[in-house]
Amino acid sequence: MIILGLSLSQTQRSMYIESYFFITVCTAEDSSRRGDSMVTLKDIAREAGVSVMTVSRVVNGNFSKVSVENIKKIQAIIEKKHYVPNSTARSLSSKSSRIVSLIVRGRGNELTNPYNATMVGEIVPLIQKQGYYLMLHFTDQYGDITQRLRAWNVEGAIFVGTFDGEIQKIIRDNQIPLIFTDSYSRVRQITNVGVDDYKGGELAAHYLLKNGHKNFAFVGWALASGVVRGRFKGFRETLEKAGYPLDRSHILEVKDSLSDIVSAICGFEEDHVAIFTSADLLAVTLMDRLRERNRIAPRDYSIIGFDDLSIAGCVTPRLTTISQSFPKKAKAATDLLFRHIQDPTAPSENVTLDVHLVSRESVSCRHRDGHGPMPVS
């Protein structure tokens, strides 16, 4: 189950929690609602001829003080009546909400971004597998983060997106397990899962050089971001080592719109420029906008993305890209989260996952003896 983070008053929030867990219990396949009443521990105890405490022990798997005969009798009644434990009562008695928060950077519908959608899609089943509920928040305000984590008494949180500017305050104000992704923060003792962005830039540059390219450009969102900066640095330094310094006019940062970027690319003096972008979504959007100007890849330019989202294999031409493993990233983040929930004294970790290049159709071969759309791997 997923709980969407809403802005509610305390009274509304209490009503929402009650109705949420009520719906969860009553709409389950093995609903404990029979007719117009809810099956309770007292009902089961009365029918079994035992105490409520004995039923509670069986429900919670504490069999040491219950006879085998009573265990079988109680379990048979539970199955017959389709009893499901009330999540609210269990969380109150154990002082555990069994809720974890997934905080995605942004304000609007951030799931329209395929990167966010892919990450959320990978994380959700891993959280559910552990028997926890997931609360999903979209926010770009520090104040919202602490307020929401405390209001719902969450047991831990995973952050998707860059929160480097607020990490120190987030950690200071929230004494629960916090797992960040793609962080380049210099704050010590944070737990983070990222990918080798620098290597991704290196791979893109090597691939283009191997295919005979001599003119290059970099296009990225937010060059100040650690993620984008790492990808750009790997790309630029690899080209420099090969004797191809990247011209300043060919380093393009996307701000409000792509119009200026498209105009700059169309204005390049070189015949064919190989472009490395900081993300697949940017690459695909750029290809579409350039097509409107009759600039087609890989005929007029070559382009490489980063992420290997599903859209990379669906566009024409199919996008060559640097691939990161979303399943591995999601599993690393959730494994770390539950490790820290179970052991609050566990040390912080910084996990860096590998990347690799996926060759498709958006890069042309520029060698004199192999001029054409088929690249050298």
Sequence and secondary structure as in RCSB ss.txt:
>XXXX:A:sequence
MIILGLSLSQTQRSMYIESYFFITVCTAEDSSRRGDSMVTLKDIAREAGVSVMTVSRVVNGNFSKVSVENIKKIQ
AIIEKKHYVPNSTARSLSSKSSRIVSLIVRGRGNELTNPYNATMVGEIVPLIQKQGYYLMLHFTDQYGDITQRLR
AWNVEGAIFVGTFDGEIQKIIRDNQIPLIFTDSYSRVRQITNVGVDDYKGGELAAHYLLKNGHKNFAFVGWALAS
GVVRGRFKGFRETLEKAGYPLDRSHILEVKDSLSDIVSAICGFEEDHVAIFTSADLLAVTLMDRLRERNRIAPRD
YSIIGFDDLSIAGCVTPRLTTISQSFPKKAKAATDLLFRHIQDPTAPSENVTLDVHLVSRESVSCRHRDGHGPMP
VS
>XXXX:A:secstr
 EEE     HHHHHHHHHHHHHHHHHTSTT  EETTEE  HHHHHHHHTS HHHHHHHHTT  TTS HHHHHHHH
HHHHHHT    HHHHHHHHT   EEEEEEE SS GGGSHHHHHHHHHHHHHHHHTT EEEEEEE  HHHHHHHHH
HTT SEEEEES  TTTHHHHHHH  S EEEES     SS EEEEE HHHHHHHHHHHHHHTT   EEEEEE TTS
HHHHHHHHHHHHHHHHTT    GGGEEEE S SHHHHHHHHT SSS EEEEES HHHHHHHHHHHHTTT  TTTT
EEEEEEE  GGGGTSSS  EEEE  HHHHHHHHHHHHHHHHH TT    EEEE  EEE  SS  B  TTS BS  
  
